[in-house]
Amino acid sequence: MAEDMNYNYLIIGVGLFGAVFAHEAHKRGKSVLVIDRRPYIAGNIYTEEIF
């Protein structure tokens, strides 16, 4: 059974705005739940190093 969690913010779809908002809210002591279908944050600005 999962614990009941309370969050100040729920962010669905963590593109650039959602990622920055979550970061800034967390810096200010707020709890944030981030949900995205992708395994990484920041949407279309995601980059990876390819060798």
ModelCIF file with pLDDT and N, C-alpha, C, O atoms, coordinates in Angstrom:
data_MODEL
#
_entry.id   MODEL 
#
_entity.id                         1 
_entity.type                       polymer 
_entity.pdbx_number_of_molecules   1 
#
_entity_poly.entity_id                      1 
_entity_poly.type                           'polypeptide(L)' 
_entity_poly.nstd_linkage                   no 
_entity_poly.nstd_monomer                   no 
_entity_poly.pdbx_seq_one_letter_code       MAEDMNYNYLIIGVGLFGAVFAHEAHKRGKSVLVIDRRPYIAGNIYTEEIF 
_entity_poly.pdbx_seq_one_letter_code_can   MAEDMNYNYLIIGVGLFGAVFAHEAHKRGKSVLVIDRRPYIAGNIYTEEIF 
_entity_poly.pdbx_strand_id                 A 
#
loop_
_entity_poly_seq.entity_id 
_entity_poly_seq.num 
_entity_poly_seq.mon_id 
_entity_poly_seq.hetero 
1 1  MET n 
1 2  ALA n 
1 3  GLU n 
1 4  ASP n 
1 5  MET n 
1 6  ASN n 
1 7  TYR n 
1 8  ASN n 
1 9  TYR n 
1 10 LEU n 
1 11 ILE n 
1 12 ILE n 
1 13 GLY n 
1 14 VAL n 
1 15 GLY n 
1 16 LEU n 
1 17 PHE n 
1 18 GLY n 
1 19 ALA n 
1 20 VAL n 
1 21 PHE n 
1 22 ALA n 
1 23 HIS n 
1 24 GLU n 
1 25 ALA n 
1 26 HIS n 
1 27 LYS n 
1 28 ARG n 
1 29 GLY n 
1 30 LYS n 
1 31 SER n 
1 32 VAL n 
1 33 LEU n 
1 34 VAL n 
1 35 ILE n 
1 36 ASP n 
1 37 ARG n 
1 38 ARG n 
1 39 PRO n 
1 40 TYR n 
1 41 ILE n 
1 42 ALA n 
1 43 GLY n 
1 44 ASN n 
1 45 ILE n 
1 46 TYR n 
1 47 THR n 
1 48 GLU n 
1 49 GLU n 
1 50 ILE n 
1 51 PHE n 
#
_struct_asym.id          A 
_struct_asym.entity_id   1 
#
loop_
_ma_qa_metric.id 
_ma_qa_metric.mode 
_ma_qa_metric.name 
_ma_qa_metric.software_group_id 
_ma_qa_metric.type 
1 global pLDDT . pLDDT 
2 local  pLDDT . pLDDT 
#
_ma_qa_metric_global.metric_id      1 
_ma_qa_metric_global.metric_value   84.65 
_ma_qa_metric_global.model_id       1 
_ma_qa_metric_global.ordinal_id     1 
#
loop_
_ma_qa_metric_local.label_asym_id 
_ma_qa_metric_local.label_comp_id 
_ma_qa_metric_local.label_seq_id 
_ma_qa_metric_local.metric_id 
_ma_qa_metric_local.metric_value 
_ma_qa_metric_local.model_id 
_ma_qa_metric_local.ordinal_id 
A MET 1  2 37.00 1 1  
A ALA 2  2 45.00 1 2  
A GLU 3  2 60.00 1 3  
A ASP 4  2 65.00 1 4  
A MET 5  2 79.00 1 5  
A ASN 6  2 91.00 1 6  
A TYR 7  2 95.00 1 7  
A ASN 8  2 96.00 1 8  
A TYR 9  2 96.00 1 9  
A LEU 10 2 94.00 1 10 
A ILE 11 2 93.00 1 11 
A ILE 12 2 91.00 1 12 
A GLY 13 2 85.00 1 13 
A VAL 14 2 84.00 1 14 
A GLY 15 2 86.00 1 15 
A LEU 16 2 86.00 1 16 
A PHE 17 2 89.00 1 17 
A GLY 18 2 89.00 1 18 
A ALA 19 2 87.00 1 19 
A VAL 20 2 90.00 1 20 
A PHE 21 2 94.00 1 21 
A ALA 22 2 92.00 1 22 
A HIS 23 2 93.00 1 23 
A GLU 24 2 97.00 1 24 
A ALA 25 2 97.00 1 25 
A HIS 26 2 96.00 1 26 
A LYS 27 2 97.00 1 27 
A ARG 28 2 97.00 1 28 
A GLY 29 2 96.00 1 29 
A LYS 30 2 96.00 1 30 
A SER 31 2 95.00 1 31 
A VAL 32 2 94.00 1 32 
A LEU 33 2 93.00 1 33 
A VAL 34 2 90.00 1 34 
A ILE 35 2 91.00 1 35 
A ASP 36 2 88.00 1 36 
A ARG 37 2 87.00 1 37 
A ARG 38 2 82.00 1 38 
A PRO 39 2 79.00 1 39 
A TYR 40 2 74.00 1 40 
A ILE 41 2 73.00 1 41 
A ALA 42 2 74.00 1 42 
A GLY 43 2 76.00 1 43 
A ASN 44 2 77.00 1 44 
A ILE 45 2 78.00 1 45 
A TYR 46 2 70.00 1 46 
A THR 47 2 73.00 1 47 
A GLU 48 2 77.00 1 48 
A GLU 49 2 82.00 1 49 
A ILE 50 2 87.00 1 50 
A PHE 51 2 84.00 1 51 
#
loop_
_atom_site.group_PDB 
_atom_site.id 
_atom_site.type_symbol 
_atom_site.label_atom_id 
_atom_site.label_alt_id 
_atom_site.label_comp_id 
_atom_site.label_asym_id 
_atom_site.label_entity_id 
_atom_site.label_seq_id 
_atom_site.pdbx_PDB_ins_code 
_atom_site.Cartn_x 
_atom_site.Cartn_y 
_atom_site.Cartn_z 
_atom_site.occupancy 
_atom_site.B_iso_or_equiv 
_atom_site.pdbx_formal_charge 
_atom_site.auth_seq_id 
_atom_site.auth_comp_id 
_atom_site.auth_asym_id 
_atom_site.auth_atom_id 
_atom_site.pdbx_PDB_model_num 
ATOM 1   N N  . MET A 1 1  ? 0.846  -1.177 0.000   1.00 37.00 ? 1  MET A N  1 
ATOM 2   C CA . MET A 1 1  ? 0.000  0.000  0.000   1.00 37.00 ? 1  MET A CA 1 
ATOM 3   C C  . MET A 1 1  ? 0.891  1.241  0.000   1.00 37.00 ? 1  MET A C  1 
ATOM 4   O O  . MET A 1 1  ? 1.826  1.339  0.795   1.00 37.00 ? 1  MET A O  1 
ATOM 5   N N  . ALA A 1 2  ? 0.601  2.183  -0.889  1.00 45.00 ? 2  ALA A N  1 
ATOM 6   C CA . ALA A 1 2  ? 1.385  3.416  -0.985  1.00 45.00 ? 2  ALA A CA 1 
ATOM 7   C C  . ALA A 1 2  ? 0.970  4.383  0.111   1.00 45.00 ? 2  ALA A C  1 
ATOM 8   O O  . ALA A 1 2  ? -0.190 4.431  0.521   1.00 45.00 ? 2  ALA A O  1 
ATOM 9   N N  . GLU A 1 3  ? 1.935  5.142  0.568   1.00 60.00 ? 3  GLU A N  1 
ATOM 10  C CA . GLU A 1 3  ? 1.640  6.174  1.565   1.00 60.00 ? 3  GLU A CA 1 
ATOM 11  C C  . GLU A 1 3  ? 0.918  7.335  0.884   1.00 60.00 ? 3  GLU A C  1 
ATOM 12  O O  . GLU A 1 3  ? 1.150  7.623  -0.290  1.00 60.00 ? 3  GLU A O  1 
ATOM 13  N N  . ASP A 1 4  ? 0.055  7.984  1.628   1.00 65.00 ? 4  ASP A N  1 
ATOM 14  C CA . ASP A 1 4  ? -0.571 9.199  1.112   1.00 65.00 ? 4  ASP A CA 1 
ATOM 15  C C  . ASP A 1 4  ? 0.463  10.312 1.174   1.00 65.00 ? 4  ASP A C  1 
ATOM 16  O O  . ASP A 1 4  ? 1.044  10.588 2.224   1.00 65.00 ? 4  ASP A O  1 
ATOM 17  N N  . MET A 1 5  ? 0.677  10.940 0.035   1.00 79.00 ? 5  MET A N  1 
ATOM 18  C CA . MET A 1 5  ? 1.638  12.034 -0.031  1.00 79.00 ? 5  MET A CA 1 
ATOM 19  C C  . MET A 1 5  ? 0.899  13.308 -0.412  1.00 79.00 ? 5  MET A C  1 
ATOM 20  O O  . MET A 1 5  ? -0.012 13.286 -1.240  1.00 79.00 ? 5  MET A O  1 
ATOM 21  N N  . ASN A 1 6  ? 1.284  14.375 0.177   1.00 91.00 ? 6  ASN A N  1 
ATOM 22  C CA . ASN A 1 6  ? 0.734  15.680 -0.157  1.00 91.00 ? 6  ASN A CA 1 
ATOM 23  C C  . ASN A 1 6  ? 1.829  16.509 -0.807  1.00 91.00 ? 6  ASN A C  1 
ATOM 24  O O  . ASN A 1 6  ? 2.949  16.575 -0.301  1.00 91.00 ? 6  ASN A O  1 
ATOM 25  N N  . TYR A 1 7  ? 1.509  17.131 -1.913  1.00 95.00 ? 7  TYR A N  1 
ATOM 26  C CA . TYR A 1 7  ? 2.458  17.957 -2.646  1.00 95.00 ? 7  TYR A CA 1 
ATOM 27  C C  . TYR A 1 7  ? 1.885  19.353 -2.794  1.00 95.00 ? 7  TYR A C  1 
ATOM 28  O O  . TYR A 1 7  ? 0.670  19.539 -2.866  1.00 95.00 ? 7  TYR A O  1 
ATOM 29  N N  . ASN A 1 8  ? 2.781  20.331 -2.839  1.00 96.00 ? 8  ASN A N  1 
ATOM 30  C CA . ASN A 1 8  ? 2.346  21.690 -3.117  1.00 96.00 ? 8  ASN A CA 1 
ATOM 31  C C  . ASN A 1 8  ? 2.003  21.865 -4.593  1.00 96.00 ? 8  ASN A C  1 
ATOM 32  O O  . ASN A 1 8  ? 1.093  22.616 -4.945  1.00 96.00 ? 8  ASN A O  1 
ATOM 33  N N  . TYR A 1 9  ? 2.745  21.160 -5.454  1.00 96.00 ? 9  TYR A N  1 
ATOM 34  C CA . TYR A 1 9  ? 2.543  21.297 -6.894  1.00 96.00 ? 9  TYR A CA 1 
ATOM 35  C C  . TYR A 1 9  ? 2.605  19.932 -7.564  1.00 96.00 ? 9  TYR A C  1 
ATOM 36  O O  . TYR A 1 9  ? 3.389  19.067 -7.174  1.00 96.00 ? 9  TYR A O  1 
ATOM 37  N N  . LEU A 1 10 ? 1.770  19.756 -8.573  1.00 94.00 ? 10 LEU A N  1 
ATOM 38  C CA . LEU A 1 10 ? 1.804  18.592 -9.448  1.00 94.00 ? 10 LEU A CA 1 
ATOM 39  C C  . LEU A 1 10 ? 2.094  19.116 -10.847 1.00 94.00 ? 10 LEU A C  1 
ATOM 40  O O  . LEU A 1 10 ? 1.349  19.940 -11.377 1.00 94.00 ? 10 LEU A O  1 
ATOM 41  N N  . ILE A 1 11 ? 3.176  18.636 -11.439 1.00 93.00 ? 11 ILE A N  1 
ATOM 42  C CA . ILE A 1 11 ? 3.558  19.082 -12.773 1.00 93.00 ? 11 ILE A CA 1 
ATOM 43  C C  . ILE A 1 11 ? 3.464  17.886 -13.707 1.00 93.00 ? 11 ILE A C  1 
ATOM 44  O O  . ILE A 1 11 ? 4.134  16.872 -13.509 1.00 93.00 ? 11 ILE A O  1 
ATOM 45  N N  . ILE A 1 12 ? 2.632  18.015 -14.719 1.00 91.00 ? 12 ILE A N  1 
ATOM 46  C CA . ILE A 1 12 ? 2.443  16.946 -15.701 1.00 91.00 ? 12 ILE A CA 1 
ATOM 47  C C  . ILE A 1 12 ? 3.002  17.442 -17.026 1.00 91.00 ? 12 ILE A C  1 
ATOM 48  O O  . ILE A 1 12 ? 2.569  18.465 -17.556 1.00 91.00 ? 12 ILE A O  1 
ATOM 49  N N  . GLY A 1 13 ? 3.963  16.707 -17.546 1.00 85.00 ? 13 GLY A N  1 
ATOM 50  C CA . GLY A 1 13 ? 4.626  17.118 -18.780 1.00 85.00 ? 13 GLY A CA 1 
ATOM 51  C C  . GLY A 1 13 ? 5.749  18.085 -18.452 1.00 85.00 ? 13 GLY A C  1 
ATOM 52  O O  . GLY A 1 13 ? 5.539  19.292 -18.332 1.00 85.00 ? 13 GLY A O  1 
ATOM 53  N N  . VAL A 1 14 ? 6.929  17.538 -18.312 1.00 84.00 ? 14 VAL A N  1 
ATOM 54  C CA . VAL A 1 14 ? 8.044  18.350 -17.824 1.00 84.00 ? 14 VAL A CA 1 
ATOM 55  C C  . VAL A 1 14 ? 8.897  18.834 -18.989 1.00 84.00 ? 14 VAL A C  1 
ATOM 56  O O  . VAL A 1 14 ? 10.011 18.359 -19.209 1.00 84.00 ? 14 VAL A O  1 
ATOM 57  N N  . GLY A 1 15 ? 8.347  19.790 -19.726 1.00 86.00 ? 15 GLY A N  1 
ATOM 58  C CA . GLY A 1 15 ? 9.137  20.483 -20.733 1.00 86.00 ? 15 GLY A CA 1 
ATOM 59  C C  . GLY A 1 15 ? 10.024 21.499 -20.036 1.00 86.00 ? 15 GLY A C  1 
ATOM 60  O O  . GLY A 1 15 ? 10.246 21.411 -18.828 1.00 86.00 ? 15 GLY A O  1 
ATOM 61  N N  . LEU A 1 16 ? 10.522 22.446 -20.781 1.00 86.00 ? 16 LEU A N  1 
ATOM 62  C CA . LEU A 1 16 ? 11.432 23.439 -20.203 1.00 86.00 ? 16 LEU A CA 1 
ATOM 63  C C  . LEU A 1 16 ? 10.779 24.198 -19.050 1.00 86.00 ? 16 LEU A C  1 
ATOM 64  O O  . LEU A 1 16 ? 11.381 24.334 -17.985 1.00 86.00 ? 16 LEU A O  1 
ATOM 65  N N  . PHE A 1 17 ? 9.574  24.685 -19.245 1.00 89.00 ? 17 PHE A N  1 
ATOM 66  C CA . PHE A 1 17 ? 8.913  25.452 -18.189 1.00 89.00 ? 17 PHE A CA 1 
ATOM 67  C C  . PHE A 1 17 ? 8.676  24.597 -16.945 1.00 89.00 ? 17 PHE A C  1 
ATOM 68  O O  . PHE A 1 17 ? 8.961  25.031 -15.829 1.00 89.00 ? 17 PHE A O  1 
ATOM 69  N N  . GLY A 1 18 ? 8.158  23.395 -17.135 1.00 89.00 ? 18 GLY A N  1 
ATOM 70  C CA . GLY A 1 18 ? 7.879  22.527 -15.997 1.00 89.00 ? 18 GLY A CA 1 
ATOM 71  C C  . GLY A 1 18 ? 9.127  22.179 -15.215 1.00 89.00 ? 18 GLY A C  1 
ATOM 72  O O  . GLY A 1 18 ? 9.100  22.147 -13.985 1.00 89.00 ? 18 GLY A O  1 
ATOM 73  N N  . ALA A 1 19 ? 10.225 21.917 -15.916 1.00 87.00 ? 19 ALA A N  1 
ATOM 74  C CA . ALA A 1 19 ? 11.485 21.577 -15.254 1.00 87.00 ? 19 ALA A CA 1 
ATOM 75  C C  . ALA A 1 19 ? 12.010 22.749 -14.430 1.00 87.00 ? 19 ALA A C  1 
ATOM 76  O O  . ALA A 1 19 ? 12.437 22.574 -13.289 1.00 87.00 ? 19 ALA A O  1 
ATOM 77  N N  . VAL A 1 20 ? 11.976 23.935 -15.015 1.00 90.00 ? 20 VAL A N  1 
ATOM 78  C CA . VAL A 1 20 ? 12.459 25.126 -14.299 1.00 90.00 ? 20 VAL A CA 1 
ATOM 79  C C  . VAL A 1 20 ? 11.547 25.446 -13.122 1.00 90.00 ? 20 VAL A C  1 
ATOM 80  O O  . VAL A 1 20 ? 12.024 25.771 -12.035 1.00 90.00 ? 20 VAL A O  1 
ATOM 81  N N  . PHE A 1 21 ? 10.240 25.357 -13.335 1.00 94.00 ? 21 PHE A N  1 
ATOM 82  C CA . PHE A 1 21 ? 9.301  25.631 -12.249 1.00 94.00 ? 21 PHE A CA 1 
ATOM 83  C C  . PHE A 1 21 ? 9.517  24.663 -11.083 1.00 94.00 ? 21 PHE A C  1 
ATOM 84  O O  . PHE A 1 21 ? 9.558  25.082 -9.927  1.00 94.00 ? 21 PHE A O  1 
ATOM 85  N N  . ALA A 1 22 ? 9.653  23.379 -11.386 1.00 92.00 ? 22 ALA A N  1 
ATOM 86  C CA . ALA A 1 22 ? 9.861  22.378 -10.339 1.00 92.00 ? 22 ALA A CA 1 
ATOM 87  C C  . ALA A 1 22 ? 11.138 22.671 -9.560  1.00 92.00 ? 22 ALA A C  1 
ATOM 88  O O  . ALA A 1 22 ? 11.159 22.584 -8.332  1.00 92.00 ? 22 ALA A O  1 
ATOM 89  N N  . HIS A 1 23 ? 12.186 23.012 -10.270 1.00 93.00 ? 23 HIS A N  1 
ATOM 90  C CA . HIS A 1 23 ? 13.470 23.317 -9.626  1.00 93.00 ? 23 HIS A CA 1 
ATOM 91  C C  . HIS A 1 23 ? 13.347 24.529 -8.705  1.00 93.00 ? 23 HIS A C  1 
ATOM 92  O O  . HIS A 1 23 ? 13.792 24.494 -7.558  1.00 93.00 ? 23 HIS A O  1 
ATOM 93  N N  . GLU A 1 24 ? 12.746 25.588 -9.213  1.00 97.00 ? 24 GLU A N  1 
ATOM 94  C CA . GLU A 1 24 ? 12.620 26.813 -8.418  1.00 97.00 ? 24 GLU A CA 1 
ATOM 95  C C  . GLU A 1 24 ? 11.687 26.621 -7.223  1.00 97.00 ? 24 GLU A C  1 
ATOM 96  O O  . GLU A 1 24 ? 11.968 27.135 -6.140  1.00 97.00 ? 24 GLU A O  1 
ATOM 97  N N  . ALA A 1 25 ? 10.590 25.896 -7.398  1.00 97.00 ? 25 ALA A N  1 
ATOM 98  C CA . ALA A 1 25 ? 9.675  25.637 -6.288  1.00 97.00 ? 25 ALA A CA 1 
ATOM 99  C C  . ALA A 1 25 ? 10.372 24.821 -5.204  1.00 97.00 ? 25 ALA A C  1 
ATOM 100 O O  . ALA A 1 25 ? 10.216 25.094 -4.013  1.00 97.00 ? 25 ALA A O  1 
ATOM 101 N N  . HIS A 1 26 ? 11.139 23.819 -5.624  1.00 96.00 ? 26 HIS A N  1 
ATOM 102 C CA . HIS A 1 26 ? 11.863 22.981 -4.657  1.00 96.00 ? 26 HIS A CA 1 
ATOM 103 C C  . HIS A 1 26 ? 12.901 23.803 -3.891  1.00 96.00 ? 26 HIS A C  1 
ATOM 104 O O  . HIS A 1 26 ? 13.072 23.615 -2.687  1.00 96.00 ? 26 HIS A O  1 
ATOM 105 N N  . LYS A 1 27 ? 13.592 24.710 -4.580  1.00 97.00 ? 27 LYS A N  1 
ATOM 106 C CA . LYS A 1 27 ? 14.563 25.583 -3.906  1.00 97.00 ? 27 LYS A CA 1 
ATOM 107 C C  . LYS A 1 27 ? 13.896 26.430 -2.831  1.00 97.00 ? 27 LYS A C  1 
ATOM 108 O O  . LYS A 1 27 ? 14.536 26.813 -1.852  1.00 97.00 ? 27 LYS A O  1 
ATOM 109 N N  . ARG A 1 28 ? 12.618 26.718 -3.010  1.00 97.00 ? 28 ARG A N  1 
ATOM 110 C CA . ARG A 1 28 ? 11.880 27.546 -2.054  1.00 97.00 ? 28 ARG A CA 1 
ATOM 111 C C  . ARG A 1 28 ? 11.147 26.717 -1.003  1.00 97.00 ? 28 ARG A C  1 
ATOM 112 O O  . ARG A 1 28 ? 10.296 27.226 -0.274  1.00 97.00 ? 28 ARG A O  1 
ATOM 113 N N  . GLY A 1 29 ? 11.491 25.432 -0.938  1.00 96.00 ? 29 GLY A N  1 
ATOM 114 C CA . GLY A 1 29 ? 10.950 24.580 0.114   1.00 96.00 ? 29 GLY A CA 1 
ATOM 115 C C  . GLY A 1 29 ? 9.605  23.943 -0.183  1.00 96.00 ? 29 GLY A C  1 
ATOM 116 O O  . GLY A 1 29 ? 8.985  23.378 0.718   1.00 96.00 ? 29 GLY A O  1 
ATOM 117 N N  . LYS A 1 30 ? 9.145  24.016 -1.405  1.00 96.00 ? 30 LYS A N  1 
ATOM 118 C CA . LYS A 1 30 ? 7.869  23.410 -1.775  1.00 96.00 ? 30 LYS A CA 1 
ATOM 119 C C  . LYS A 1 30 ? 8.099  21.970 -2.226  1.00 96.00 ? 30 LYS A C  1 
ATOM 120 O O  . LYS A 1 30 ? 9.166  21.633 -2.738  1.00 96.00 ? 30 LYS A O  1 
ATOM 121 N N  . SER A 1 31 ? 7.087  21.125 -2.031  1.00 95.00 ? 31 SER A N  1 
ATOM 122 C CA . SER A 1 31 ? 7.192  19.744 -2.504  1.00 95.00 ? 31 SER A CA 1 
ATOM 123 C C  . SER A 1 31 ? 6.513  19.670 -3.868  1.00 95.00 ? 31 SER A C  1 
ATOM 124 O O  . SER A 1 31 ? 5.443  20.239 -4.084  1.00 95.00 ? 31 SER A O  1 
ATOM 125 N N  . VAL A 1 32 ? 7.164  18.956 -4.779  1.00 94.00 ? 32 VAL A N  1 
ATOM 126 C CA . VAL A 1 32 ? 6.719  18.912 -6.160  1.00 94.00 ? 32 VAL A CA 1 
ATOM 127 C C  . VAL A 1 32 ? 6.700  17.470 -6.634  1.00 94.00 ? 32 VAL A C  1 
ATOM 128 O O  . VAL A 1 32 ? 7.660  16.727 -6.427  1.00 94.00 ? 32 VAL A O  1 
ATOM 129 N N  . LEU A 1 33 ? 5.606  17.077 -7.268  1.00 93.00 ? 33 LEU A N  1 
ATOM 130 C CA . LEU A 1 33 ? 5.521  15.773 -7.920  1.00 93.00 ? 33 LEU A CA 1 
ATOM 131 C C  . LEU A 1 33 ? 5.541  16.023 -9.419  1.00 93.00 ? 33 LEU A C  1 
ATOM 132 O O  . LEU A 1 33 ? 4.716  16.766 -9.951  1.00 93.00 ? 33 LEU A O  1 
ATOM 133 N N  . VAL A 1 34 ? 6.505  15.385 -10.097 1.00 90.00 ? 34 VAL A N  1 
ATOM 134 C CA . VAL A 1 34 ? 6.692  15.563 -11.528 1.00 90.00 ? 34 VAL A CA 1 
ATOM 135 C C  . VAL A 1 34 ? 6.315  14.263 -12.228 1.00 90.00 ? 34 VAL A C  1 
ATOM 136 O O  . VAL A 1 34 ? 6.792  13.189 -11.860 1.00 90.00 ? 34 VAL A O  1 
ATOM 137 N N  . ILE A 1 35 ? 5.454  14.369 -13.242 1.00 91.00 ? 35 ILE A N  1 
ATOM 138 C CA . ILE A 1 35 ? 5.027  13.194 -14.008 1.00 91.00 ? 35 ILE A CA 1 
ATOM 139 C C  . ILE A 1 35 ? 5.247  13.484 -15.485 1.00 91.00 ? 35 ILE A C  1 
ATOM 140 O O  . ILE A 1 35 ? 4.803  14.509 -16.002 1.00 91.00 ? 35 ILE A O  1 
ATOM 141 N N  . ASP A 1 36 ? 5.934  12.574 -16.152 1.00 88.00 ? 36 ASP A N  1 
ATOM 142 C CA . ASP A 1 36 ? 6.144  12.698 -17.592 1.00 88.00 ? 36 ASP A CA 1 
ATOM 143 C C  . ASP A 1 36 ? 6.247  11.308 -18.180 1.00 88.00 ? 36 ASP A C  1 
ATOM 144 O O  . ASP A 1 36 ? 6.707  10.385 -17.507 1.00 88.00 ? 36 ASP A O  1 
ATOM 145 N N  . ARG A 1 37 ? 5.834  11.143 -19.404 1.00 87.00 ? 37 ARG A N  1 
ATOM 146 C CA . ARG A 1 37 ? 5.901  9.827  -20.039 1.00 87.00 ? 37 ARG A CA 1 
ATOM 147 C C  . ARG A 1 37 ? 7.302  9.486  -20.505 1.00 87.00 ? 37 ARG A C  1 
ATOM 148 O O  . ARG A 1 37 ? 7.623  8.316  -20.714 1.00 87.00 ? 37 ARG A O  1 
ATOM 149 N N  . ARG A 1 38 ? 8.136  10.495 -20.667 1.00 82.00 ? 38 ARG A N  1 
ATOM 150 C CA . ARG A 1 38 ? 9.512  10.269 -21.098 1.00 82.00 ? 38 ARG A CA 1 
ATOM 151 C C  . ARG A 1 38 ? 10.390 9.935  -19.895 1.00 82.00 ? 38 ARG A C  1 
ATOM 152 O O  . ARG A 1 38 ? 10.076 10.339 -18.776 1.00 82.00 ? 38 ARG A O  1 
ATOM 153 N N  . PRO A 1 39 ? 11.483 9.205  -20.109 1.00 79.00 ? 39 PRO A N  1 
ATOM 154 C CA . PRO A 1 39 ? 12.361 8.847  -18.982 1.00 79.00 ? 39 PRO A CA 1 
ATOM 155 C C  . PRO A 1 39 ? 13.339 9.957  -18.609 1.00 79.00 ? 39 PRO A C  1 
ATOM 156 O O  . PRO A 1 39 ? 14.239 9.731  -17.800 1.00 79.00 ? 39 PRO A O  1 
ATOM 157 N N  . TYR A 1 40 ? 13.183 11.152 -19.183 1.00 74.00 ? 40 TYR A N  1 
ATOM 158 C CA . TYR A 1 40 ? 14.065 12.276 -18.892 1.00 74.00 ? 40 TYR A CA 1 
ATOM 159 C C  . TYR A 1 40 ? 13.221 13.543 -18.806 1.00 74.00 ? 40 TYR A C  1 
ATOM 160 O O  . TYR A 1 40 ? 12.062 13.561 -19.218 1.00 74.00 ? 40 TYR A O  1 
ATOM 161 N N  . ILE A 1 41 ? 13.819 14.600 -18.264 1.00 73.00 ? 41 ILE A N  1 
ATOM 162 C CA . ILE A 1 41 ? 13.093 15.857 -18.134 1.00 73.00 ? 41 ILE A CA 1 
ATOM 163 C C  . ILE A 1 41 ? 13.520 16.846 -19.216 1.00 73.00 ? 41 ILE A C  1 
ATOM 164 O O  . ILE A 1 41 ? 14.504 16.616 -19.920 1.00 73.00 ? 41 ILE A O  1 
ATOM 165 N N  . ALA A 1 42 ? 12.798 17.918 -19.342 1.00 74.00 ? 42 ALA A N  1 
ATOM 166 C CA . ALA A 1 42 ? 13.063 19.068 -20.213 1.00 74.00 ? 42 ALA A CA 1 
ATOM 167 C C  . ALA A 1 42 ? 12.581 18.885 -21.640 1.00 74.00 ? 42 ALA A C  1 
ATOM 168 O O  . ALA A 1 42 ? 12.991 19.635 -22.526 1.00 74.00 ? 42 ALA A O  1 
ATOM 169 N N  . GLY A 1 43 ? 11.736 17.925 -21.880 1.00 76.00 ? 43 GLY A N  1 
ATOM 170 C CA . GLY A 1 43 ? 11.056 17.802 -23.170 1.00 76.00 ? 43 GLY A CA 1 
ATOM 171 C C  . GLY A 1 43 ? 11.978 17.779 -24.372 1.00 76.00 ? 43 GLY A C  1 
ATOM 172 O O  . GLY A 1 43 ? 12.915 16.983 -24.434 1.00 76.00 ? 43 GLY A O  1 
ATOM 173 N N  . ASN A 1 44 ? 11.706 18.665 -25.337 1.00 77.00 ? 44 ASN A N  1 
ATOM 174 C CA . ASN A 1 44 ? 12.431 18.660 -26.606 1.00 77.00 ? 44 ASN A CA 1 
ATOM 175 C C  . ASN A 1 44 ? 13.825 19.266 -26.529 1.00 77.00 ? 44 ASN A C  1 
ATOM 176 O O  . ASN A 1 44 ? 14.555 19.224 -27.520 1.00 77.00 ? 44 ASN A O  1 
ATOM 177 N N  . ILE A 1 45 ? 14.222 19.827 -25.395 1.00 78.00 ? 45 ILE A N  1 
ATOM 178 C CA . ILE A 1 45 ? 15.581 20.355 -25.299 1.00 78.00 ? 45 ILE A CA 1 
ATOM 179 C C  . ILE A 1 45 ? 16.548 19.323 -24.724 1.00 78.00 ? 45 ILE A C  1 
ATOM 180 O O  . ILE A 1 45 ? 17.709 19.637 -24.459 1.00 78.00 ? 45 ILE A O  1 
ATOM 181 N N  . TYR A 1 46 ? 16.079 18.112 -24.533 1.00 70.00 ? 46 TYR A N  1 
ATOM 182 C CA . TYR A 1 46 ? 16.919 17.026 -24.028 1.00 70.00 ? 46 TYR A CA 1 
ATOM 183 C C  . TYR A 1 46 ? 18.055 16.747 -25.018 1.00 70.00 ? 46 TYR A C  1 
ATOM 184 O O  . TYR A 1 46 ? 17.838 16.696 -26.228 1.00 70.00 ? 46 TYR A O  1 
ATOM 185 N N  . THR A 1 47 ? 19.247 16.569 -24.495 1.00 73.00 ? 47 THR A N  1 
ATOM 186 C CA . THR A 1 47 ? 20.391 16.210 -25.331 1.00 73.00 ? 47 THR A CA 1 
ATOM 187 C C  . THR A 1 47 ? 21.131 15.056 -24.687 1.00 73.00 ? 47 THR A C  1 
ATOM 188 O O  . THR A 1 47 ? 21.023 14.836 -23.481 1.00 73.00 ? 47 THR A O  1 
ATOM 189 N N  . GLU A 1 48 ? 21.874 14.330 -25.479 1.00 77.00 ? 48 GLU A N  1 
ATOM 190 C CA . GLU A 1 48 ? 22.734 13.286 -24.949 1.00 77.00 ? 48 GLU A CA 1 
ATOM 191 C C  . GLU A 1 48 ? 24.000 13.257 -25.779 1.00 77.00 ? 48 GLU A C  1 
ATOM 192 O O  . GLU A 1 48 ? 24.006 13.626 -26.954 1.00 77.00 ? 48 GLU A O  1 
ATOM 193 N N  . GLU A 1 49 ? 25.066 12.814 -25.150 1.00 82.00 ? 49 GLU A N  1 
ATOM 194 C CA . GLU A 1 49 ? 26.344 12.743 -25.830 1.00 82.00 ? 49 GLU A CA 1 
ATOM 195 C C  . GLU A 1 49 ? 26.431 11.428 -26.594 1.00 82.00 ? 49 GLU A C  1 
ATOM 196 O O  . GLU A 1 49 ? 26.223 10.356 -26.027 1.00 82.00 ? 49 GLU A O  1 
ATOM 197 N N  . ILE A 1 50 ? 26.737 11.518 -27.872 1.00 87.00 ? 50 ILE A N  1 
ATOM 198 C CA . ILE A 1 50 ? 26.881 10.331 -28.709 1.00 87.00 ? 50 ILE A CA 1 
ATOM 199 C C  . ILE A 1 50 ? 28.332 10.256 -29.157 1.00 87.00 ? 50 ILE A C  1 
ATOM 200 O O  . ILE A 1 50 ? 28.875 11.220 -29.696 1.00 87.00 ? 50 ILE A O  1 
ATOM 201 N N  . PHE A 1 51 ? 28.947 9.122  -28.935 1.00 84.00 ? 51 PHE A N  1 
ATOM 202 C CA . PHE A 1 51 ? 30.355 8.950  -29.291 1.00 84.00 ? 51 PHE A CA 1 
ATOM 203 C C  . PHE A 1 51 ? 30.513 8.363  -30.650 1.00 84.00 ? 51 PHE A C  1 
ATOM 204 O O  . PHE A 1 51 ? 31.637 8.153  -31.104 1.00 84.00 ? 51 PHE A O  1 
#
